[in-house]
Amino acid sequence: EVNLDNLEHNFLCIKSRLRPGTKVLVTVKADAYGHGIVPVSRRLAESGVDYLGVASIDEGIKLRKARIKTPILVLGVVLKSDIDSIFSFALTPTVCDYSLAAALDRKAAILKKKVRLHIKVDTGMGRIGVSRHEALALAARVSRLKSTVIEGIFTHFPFADENRIFTLQQIRSFCRLVDDLKKNGIDIPLVHTANSIGLIDYRDSHFSMVRPG
Ligand SMILES: *Cc1c(COP(=O)(O)O)cnc(C)c1O
């Protein structure tokens, strides 16, 4: 039995503890961790969630077919063969390399639309992402694409629950990247790193959006 009132209560608790203006993306991958991706996402949308995070294009399509209109970020790797679906189902892609960004930009130009994407950065032993030292150069290149908006930039902390020193290093390294982006005039509204443990245990990890599961 899944109690959606409890889900909403938990979501509102999270919101009430954030600095004003911080947005919330709830990660609903893997069928919302087995709780049912459609009913969970629908209730979160009604409760005012800012973003939903899915692992795959297929999960995003499932939400759109259920008429959920909330922005959806595909956290996993997007392939060039997924580009048509990104546009037809209004999903936000994650990008880790220039060639995918350029392909998305070309398609956006053909459709006379803008593509809003998020850049994933690997700040240490991540599974996917542009490496930390190449991230600024990638963001600068992507920011010059005419039909592209870099809406977000993010990283993931795989060891937030077991290695505090490593996680604090990741946060510091990501902070320096955010400063460098600003100094270079690259303004990215959604900066996000915190999974559930980051959200609870690492206040400096909140940036402008949090990403609990
Ligand atoms: C799964 C996932 C989350 C949420 O993780 P929890 O530990 O369940 O809070 C956040 N971000 C990304 C990229 C994820 O893959």
The ligand as an ORCA input file, in Angstrom:
! r2SCAN-3c Opt
* xyz 0 1
  C      18.931      8.291     -8.093
  C      19.463      9.649     -8.231
  C      19.165     10.652     -7.275
  C      18.369     10.384     -6.011
  O      19.128      9.598     -5.162
  P      18.588      9.213     -3.694
  O      19.770      8.645     -3.030
  O      17.457      8.260     -3.893
  O      18.138     10.493     -3.063
  C      19.646     11.919     -7.507
  N      20.387     12.201     -8.599
  C      20.691     11.273     -9.528
  C      21.533     11.647    -10.701
  C      20.245      9.971     -9.376
  O      20.567      9.053    -10.313
*
